[in-house]
Amino acid sequence: MHACAPNATPGVPEPLVTPGVGGDFLMNSGRSHPVASCAVPTRPPDVPLPDVLVCRDVSFVRDERVILAPLRWRVRSDERWLVLGANGSGKTTLVRIAAMYEHPSSGDVTVLGERLGRTDVRSLRRRIGYSSAAMSAQIRPELRCSDVVMTAKHAALEPWWHRYDDADRERAVACLDRMRVGGFADRALATLSSGEQQRVLLARTLMNEPGLLLLDEPSARLDLGGREQLVGALAELTTDPDAAPLVLVTHHLDEVPDGMTHVLMLRRGEVVARGPIATTLDAEALSECFEMPLRLERRGDGRWSAWADRPDRRR
């Protein structure tokens, strides 16, 4: 485990951000890294960007098993976070808590300025673009793709639960167009390929012009072609400075689009490393995260590749 900065005075909560020389430092049970300034040019340099997600000492325990150890995490409005870890590391639990579909066992969660437990989560969910395999499985495959997207206006699964107008339908088609599946607006979701379906579900997350996007392993079921099409669609969001802040959960680095700014690495529910992706994601941290020797390469197109370090295969 990498060394981390010692805690402050016992009994006093550790600050999420502590000023340091050359920038701010994020502190956690994992490693600490300097955070580069990403301020919007029109914003005064001494005014911090707003937080869209803050987790303070959040933990999750189920059946006496610790799924998430207490952690602190902050996502700002100009950031795109990669949450990386093996199966069972707590990634999905963390993003479900952030999406207001799970309550932590301890700690505080604030999303878009609203604190979990002190807000109407049904209203708040409409301001969060959330996609996961579990949620996708609840969508009726016979629905038209435009209805799949449009029902996100009310965080619903069926179009007959609420009333919609022509403006809602136009907005849904525009979201489909952005993900390059606008031509399928009137087709049933079930008639599309798995890759096309995932882009429809990604379009659904954009329906309400969300303040935060949370994507839990969106390319998990895809073949190579479908994955590459989805990564291309994601890159349009991660490289767009006007797009909403985004959190992408995965355990495959080859699914990560260019434009991600930060990484949170989990192992068995604990933070291994956290910080700007350029200075945090390296072979050492990745090997610790997955508990095996790994090699890592960042390609010229901004994408990543990782593979097992096999000393017997070295030349």
N, C-alpha and C positions, 0 to 999 in steps of 0.2 A: 504494500500500500504506500502510495506517495505520501510524503510528509505534508502536513498542513499547518497553517498558522495556529498558534494556541488561542484558546478562547479568551475572552475578556474576563473582567471580574466575575467570580462565581456568583450565580444568582441573578446576574444582569443579562438579559437576552442579547445575543450576538447581533449586531446590525447587519442587515442584508448587504449594504454597501458601505465600505469603509474607505475614506480617501487615502490614496497612496501616492507615492512619487511617480510621476509620469502617467497618471490615470487612476481610475477607480479599480478596486480589487473586489472580486466576488469571493466570499468566504463560505466554506462548507466543510463537511466532514471529509470531502475529497480534496483535490488540489486547488490552489488559489492561483488565478491568472489575471494579468492586467487586462482591462476592458478598453479597447480602442474607442475613441470618440466617434460617433456616427451621427452627430447632430445635423438636422436639416439646415441648409445654408441660411435660410431666413430666420432661424431661431437664434437668439443671443446665446453665446457659448456657455454662459453661466446658468442657463435655465435648463434643468434636466428634462428629458423626454418623459412623457407620462407612462406609467406602468399599466399594462393591460391584464397582467396576471401576476399575483403575488401569493406564494405559498410560504407560510411561516410555521416551522416546526411541524409540518404535516406528516402524519403516520397513518398506516392502515394495518389493522390486525383482524384476521378472520379465523375462527376456530382455534384460537391461541397461537396461530402461526403469523409471524410478522411478514406481511407482504411488502410494506414500505417502512423503513426505519425513518425516524424524524429527519426531515430535510427542509431546506430553504431554497427557494427558487423565485426568480423575478424575470419576467418577460416585458421588455419595453416596446413601444409602438413602432419602432423602426427595425425590429429584430425578427429573424427567421431561425427558429431553434430546431435542431435535430435531437431527438431523444433516442439514444442507442443502447442496446443491451440484448443479451440472450433471452430466449424464451424463459418466462418465470422470473424475470428481473424486476418486475413491477411497473413496466412501461404503460401497459394498458390501464392498470389501476390508477396511475397518476393522471393520465389524460382523461379518464372518466371522472375523476374528482374535479379536474379543471373544467370539464364540460357540464358540471353540475348534475351528473347522473349517479354520483356516488358521494357519500359523506365520509370524511376522514375520521379515523378513531380519535385523533387529537390534532390540535393545531388550527390555524385560521387560513381560509382561502378567500381571496378577493379577486373578482373577475370584472373587468370593465368598470371598476369603481364600486361594485356591489359585493357585499360580504356574504358568503354562504351562511345560511342560518338567520340572516336578517333581511332577506329579500325574497321576492316571488320568483322562484327558479323557473317557473313556466314562462314568464315574460323575459327573463334574462337569457334563456336558451335560444330565443329568437334572434338575439344579437350575437350568437356564437355559431359559426359554421363548423359543424361536427360531422365527421364521417368515420364509421368503424364497420368491421365485418358483422358484428352483432346487430347494429342498427340496419345495415343493408339487408340482412336476412328477414327483417320484419316488413320490408316493402313488398307489396303484392306484385309479382312479376308481370301480371296482365295490365298493369297501369301504363298509360301512355307516358312517354318520357317527359313531355311537358308537364304532366300532372305530378310526376315524381319530383320535379324541381319546384313547381308552384306550391305544393303542399308544405314546403319548408317555411313559407311565410308565417305559418302558425305552428311550426314544429310538429306538424301532423303527418299521418301516414296515408290518409285517404282524403280525396277531394270533396266528399260529401259532408265532411264534418264541419266545414266552414264555407262561407261565400267568397267567390273570387270574381274579379271583373276583367275586362279586356286588358287593362294596364298590367294586371298580374300575369296574364298569359304572355303579353309582350315581353315582360321582364324575364319570364322563364325561358322563352326562346332566345333572348339575348344572352342569357347565361350559358345555354347550350351552345350557341354560336361561339362564345369565347373559348369553350373547351373543344371546339371543332366537331361537334355532334349535332349542330342545329338541324341538319337534314333528317334527323331521326325523331323530331319533335312529336309527330303523330303516330309513331310506331310503338308497339308494346315493348317494355323493357326486356322481356324474355326473348325477343327476336334478335337482340343485339349480341355481338361477341362479348366475352368477359371484359376485354379491354375497353370496348365502347361503353359497356355498362358502368365501369368505374369512372369514366369521364362524365357520364350523366350524373353519377352520384357526386362527383366533384363539382359539377355545375350546380347541384342542389345546395351545396354549402355556400354558394355566392348569392343566393336568391335575395336575402335581406340586407345585402351590402354589410356583412358582419364586421364587428370590431375586432374579431379574433377568429382565426381558422385553426381547427384541431383535427388532424388527419392521422388516424390510427392504422398503419400498415395498409395503405390504399392499394398497393400492387401485390398483395400477398397471393392472390389466386391467378395471376396473369402469366401467360407465356412470354417469351422473349419479345415478340413484336408488340404485344399489348403493353408490356412493361415500358418499352422504349417510347411508345406513343404517350403513355401516362406521364412519364418523366418529362417529356417535352412540354406537355400541358402544365405540369407543376412548375416548370422553369419559367413559364410566362408569369406566374404569380410571384415566385421567389426573386425574380430579377426586376419586377415592376416596383419602383419606389413608392407608387401610390396605392399598391395593394395592401390588404390588411396584414398585420403581423401573423405569423404562421408557426405552428408547431407540427413537426412531422415525426411520427413514431415508426421505427423500423429496426430490423436486425440485419439488414443486408445493405452494405454500403454502395453497391452498384445500383441501388434504387434511389439514391440521393441526387436531386437535381443541383445544378449550379445555383449559386445565390444564397445558400444557407449561411448565416452569419455566426451562429453559436451552436454549441453541442453540450448536452447533458448525458453523461454516461453512467448507467446503472448496472450493478452486479448484486444479485440476491437482495434486492430492495435497498441497497445503499449506494450513495454517490461515490463513483470512482474519480471522476473529473468533471469539471464544468467551466465553461468560458468561451471566448472567441474561437471559432473552429480552426482558424489558421494557426493558432498557437497551442491549442489544446488537443486536437485530434492528431495523434501520432502513433507509431507502432507500439511504443511502450504502454501508453494508456489503453490502446485497443486490446493488446494482449492481456492486460490486467482485467479489462472489462469482460472478456470472453474466456478468461482463465486457460489460455493456451498461447504458445508463441505464434505471432502473426506478423506478416509484413504488410506494408501499406504504401500505396502510391496514389498521388493526385495527378491526373492526366492533364494534358494541355487544354482540354475543353471544360475544365473545372470539375469533372466527375471523379469519383474515387474507385479504387480497386483494392481488395484485401485478399490475402491467401495465407494458408498455413506455412509457417517457416519450417522447412524440412532440411535440417543440416545435411542429411545423407544425399540430398539432391543438389546440393550446392556444387558449383564447379570452381 
